[in-house]
Structure formats: structure tokens, C-alpha cells
Amino acid sequence: MGETRGAGPADEANRLEVRVSGSGGQGILLAAAVLADAVAAAGREVVQTQSYGPEARGGASQAEVIASEEPIDYPEVDLADVSLCLSQAAFDKYAHLTREGGLVLYDSGLVNEREMPAQRLVGLPFTQTATADLGAKVVTNIVSLGALAAFIAWLPAEAVDGAVAARVPAKFKDLNLRALEAGRRLVELEEAGIGIEGAERHDQPSDAGCEPCGDEG
């Protein structure tokens, strides 16, 4: 497994398997693509795949990122080291497909967690942060990406920033970089044991596309 903060030690190949999941319109594919770009910029081998189609609207879609210090000969995720779930449907479908001792990161405003004693569960208010702090619900995926990347000890923040800047339209660059930083701040507060105010549940996201991120998935 890859080296992540609180998600277990690395194995001999230092391979990290990440599954990003959510509903259609939440920018899942963009988040995974940015993560893959950042991994490549950090000098590691990377493979990114996705499972997405019309049925994902209102259901659950997922994208996978595999990072390794060695060539990747098996480009599929079975049990992820880290799972990001941005909807209830995604949590119900994919959270249990996380290895023992792995990390399940989810949107605390959209997901009712269930007991998973073999994994580490971390719920953070991604949608609320995007809406209340940044005024743009559509960057929820980037807020969550900032948090996810913060748990990967070997992945420099600069690599993630650069990957986002290269993927999003120039006029939305600043917004998305602020969204990344907001996600990192959520992790800092969580690890410091500081309660996050107003982490109430929100309605499920609409099917609207993600214009400020430049992504429809």
C-alpha cells in the first residue's frame, strides 16, 4: 500500500490504490484525473481508469487511481487503500471495498456512515465548505481532492496545485486553488481534533455540470 497519513504503511512496491466515487455531476472524473496528473508530476508511475455512464446520474460512479514507484502491471483496484465517497449511493456501493486499515473519506453533509471497524472513517463537510466558504458548490470535488491529497504523505501540495491549474479554465484557476487549500484546512482541523461547526447534512447534489471546474463528470 502507498504511504498515507493514518492509512497504513507502504508495501514493497509502494503501491497506492485510490477510488474516488460519487454521483454524476459531482466532477468525479476531473478529481481523479487531477490526482493522476499530480502523482505523475511527483515522479511516480500512475494509471487512472473510470466507470461512468448515463446510469450514474443519481446513482454512483467511480474513478480509480493507482500510483507506484514501480511499473504497474495490474491496473485495477480491488480493495482501495483510500476511498473518497461524495454521495450516499457511492458510500453504500464502494466504501466497503476498502482494505482493512484503509481510509474511507466521505462528505459528512451528504453521507450517513455505517459502522466499519476494519477501516478508518473520516467525514468532512466538503459540500458545505464549497458552498459557504467559497460560494461555489461545484468545486466540492476540488475541496475533497485537497483533503484526499493531504492524506498522501509523499504527494507535494505543489504538484496538486499545478495539476489543478493545468486542468481548469484560467478564469476559474484561483477559485479551484482556494478550494484545494480549503480541503487541506479541513484535514488540519480534523487531525488537530478541532470540531468543524455547522457540519449538518445537505440535500443531494443536483445533476448540474461542473462549469467552474470544466468537467461534467
C-alpha positions in Angstrom: 0.0 0.0 0.0 1.2 3.5 -0.6 2.2 5.8 2.3 -0.7 7.8 3.6 -1.2 9.7 6.8 -3.1 7.4 9.1 -4.0 4.9 6.4 -1.2 2.3 6.9 2.4 1.6 5.9 3.8 1.2 2.4 4.3 -2.3 0.9 7.4 -3.4 -1.0 6.2 -1.8 -4.3 4.9 1.3 -2.5 1.7 1.0 -4.5 -1.2 3.2 -3.5 -4.7 2.5 -4.8 -7.4 5.2 -4.6 -11.0 5.0 -5.5 -12.9 8.3 -6.0 -16.7 7.9 -6.1 -19.9 10.0 -6.2 -22.9 10.9 -8.3 -23.0 12.1 -11.8 -22.4 15.9 -12.0 -20.0 16.0 -9.0 -16.8 16.1 -11.0 -15.5 12.7 -10.0 -13.6 12.2 -13.3 -11.9 15.5 -13.0 -10.8 14.9 -9.4 -9.3 11.6 -10.4 -7.6 13.0 -13.5 -6.1 15.8 -11.4 -4.9 13.3 -8.8 -3.3 11.2 -11.5 -1.6 14.2 -13.0 -0.2 15.2 -9.6 1.1 11.7 -9.0 2.9 11.8 -12.4 4.3 15.2 -11.5 5.6 13.7 -8.3 7.6 11.2 -10.3 5.6 8.0 -9.8 4.1 5.6 -12.2 0.3 6.1 -12.4 -2.8 4.6 -14.0 -6.2 6.2 -14.0 -9.4 4.4 -15.0 -13.1 5.2 -14.6 -16.5 3.6 -14.6 -19.1 6.2 -15.7 -22.2 6.2 -17.8 -25.7 7.6 -18.0 -26.9 5.3 -15.2 -24.6 7.1 -12.8 -26.9 10.1 -12.7 -28.5 9.8 -9.3 -26.6 6.5 -8.8 -22.9 6.0 -8.2 -19.9 6.5 -10.4 -16.2 5.9 -9.7 -12.8 6.5 -10.9 -9.6 4.8 -9.8 -6.0 6.0 -9.5 -3.1 3.7 -8.9 0.3 5.1 -8.0 3.5 3.1 -7.7 7.3 3.5 -7.6 7.5 0.5 -10.0 5.8 -0.2 -13.3 2.1 -1.0 -12.8 1.3 -4.4 -14.3 -2.2 -4.8 -12.8 -4.1 -1.6 -13.5 -7.2 -2.3 -11.5 -8.3 -1.6 -7.9 -9.8 -4.4 -5.9 -9.7 -3.1 -2.3 -8.6 0.5 -2.2 -6.1 1.9 0.2 -8.1 5.2 0.2 -11.8 5.6 -0.8 -13.4 9.0 -1.3 -17.2 8.9 -1.3 -19.1 12.1 -2.2 -22.7 10.7 -2.1 -24.7 8.2 -0.1 -25.0 5.9 -3.1 -21.2 5.9 -3.6 -20.6 5.2 0.1 -23.1 2.3 0.1 -21.6 0.8 -3.0 -17.8 1.4 -2.6 -16.8 2.2 1.0 -16.7 -1.5 2.0 -14.3 -2.1 -1.0 -11.5 -0.6 1.1 -8.8 -2.7 2.6 -8.5 -3.4 6.3 -6.8 -0.4 7.9 -7.5 1.7 4.9 -9.1 5.2 4.8 -12.7 6.0 3.9 -13.1 9.7 3.4 -16.6 11.0 2.9 -18.8 14.1 2.7 -20.3 14.4 6.2 -23.1 16.6 4.8 -24.3 14.0 2.3 -23.4 10.6 3.8 -24.8 8.7 6.7 -21.9 6.4 7.6 -22.3 2.9 8.8 -20.0 1.1 11.2 -16.9 -0.2 9.5 -14.5 -1.2 12.3 -11.8 -2.5 9.9 -11.3 0.9 8.2 -10.6 4.4 9.3 -13.7 6.6 8.6 -13.2 10.4 8.3 -16.2 12.6 7.4 -15.6 16.2 6.4 -18.1 18.9 5.2 -16.9 19.2 1.6 -20.2 20.5 0.1 -20.8 22.9 3.0 -17.2 24.3 2.7 -17.6 24.8 -1.1 -20.9 26.5 -0.7 -20.5 28.5 2.5 -16.8 29.4 2.4 -16.2 29.6 -1.4 -19.7 30.4 -2.7 -19.4 27.7 -5.3 -20.9 24.2 -4.7 -19.5 23.0 -8.0 -15.9 23.0 -6.5 -16.9 20.4 -3.9 -14.9 17.9 -5.8 -11.8 20.0 -5.6 -12.3 20.7 -1.9 -12.5 16.9 -1.4 -9.4 16.4 -3.6 -7.4 18.8 -1.5 -8.4 16.8 1.6 -7.6 13.5 0.0 -4.2 14.6 -1.3 -3.4 15.9 2.2 -3.5 12.3 3.5 -0.9 11.1 1.0 2.4 12.0 2.7 4.6 11.7 -0.3 2.4 13.9 -2.6 3.6 17.5 -2.6 0.8 20.2 -2.4 2.6 22.0 -5.3 2.1 19.0 -7.6 -1.7 19.0 -6.9 -1.9 22.8 -7.3 -0.1 22.6 -10.6 -2.3 19.7 -11.8 -5.5 21.7 -11.0 -4.1 24.8 -12.7 -3.4 22.9 -15.8 -6.8 21.2 -15.9 -9.3 24.0 -15.1 -10.2 27.1 -17.3 -7.9 30.0 -16.5 -10.8 32.2 -15.2 -11.5 29.6 -12.5 -7.9 28.9 -11.5 -8.0 31.0 -8.4 -11.3 29.6 -7.2 -10.1 26.0 -7.6 -6.7 26.7 -5.9 -8.6 28.1 -2.9 -10.8 25.0 -2.9 -7.7 22.8 -2.6 -6.5 24.9 0.3 -9.9 24.7 2.0 -9.8 20.9 1.7 -6.3 20.8 3.3 -7.5 23.0 6.1 -10.4 20.6 6.8 -7.8 17.9 7.3 -5.7 20.1 9.6 -8.7 20.8 11.8 -9.7 17.1 11.8 -6.2 16.0 12.9 -5.9 18.7 15.4 -9.2 17.5 17.0 -10.9 20.8 16.4 -14.7 20.5 15.8 -16.0 21.8 12.5 -19.0 24.0 13.0 -22.2 23.5 11.1 -21.5 20.1 9.6 -25.2 19.4 9.0 -26.5 17.3 6.2 -27.4 18.9 2.9 -29.6 17.8 0.1 -28.1 15.5 -2.5 -26.3 17.4 -5.3 -28.1 18.3 -8.4 -27.3 17.0 -11.9 -25.9 20.3 -12.9 -22.5 20.2 -14.7 -19.3 21.5 -13.1 -18.7 24.6 -15.1 -16.1 26.3 -12.7 -14.1 23.0 -12.8 -14.6 22.5 -16.5 -15.9 18.9 -16.0 -19.3 17.2 -16.5 -18.5 14.0 -14.6 
